[in-house]
């Protein structure tokens, strides 16, 4: 990891790493218990909204699934069973999947892909409820290159490097947001496969985020 990441206070990085490890462990559990989750898919979907299930223990099957997808992807619409269990329309298209003509075997295969892609999603959304309060930047950005705001994630189209400490509004809790999209070095072996940039994203938005990608 680059120097700017190491400049983030150790306590904030330690907390973040702990949350990511927990998420990975839960993702592994969900992967190996997919059949159990899939058999209960309609029952889990009928449990409904995240905020209405906060009394459920964290080892309840509900938290390992996705009950956040809505018809048309609009927050004002009702939950969509198909999107929650088989992916949004864009993802279905990339997988060449059509729920209405798919066989039971194809549906189960698609659901396995979706739950692997969105593992432990209800739990992530539960944790992210407090992040809806929003954040305030603490002090000056540790680094901000590329000509964008210090709080703007670097991604495929937004290049540069950012590192900023954030205060969760209405609290004394601090977090961080760190990312960069930079050219691969001249001798990086991934350039042989046509990749030109590396993107790294760490920290918080509506959940704890961890991404490493090549473009």
PyMOL commands that set and color helices and strands:
alter all, ss='L'
color gray80, all
select helices_A, chain A and resi 3-6+10-32+34-39+41-46+50-52+61-64+71-73+81-86+89-94+104-117+121-133+189-193
alter helices_A, ss='H'
color red, helices_A
select strands_A, chain A and resi 135-137+143-144+160-168+174-183+197-204+208-214
alter strands_A, ss='S'
color yellow, strands_A
deselect
rebuild
show_as cartoon
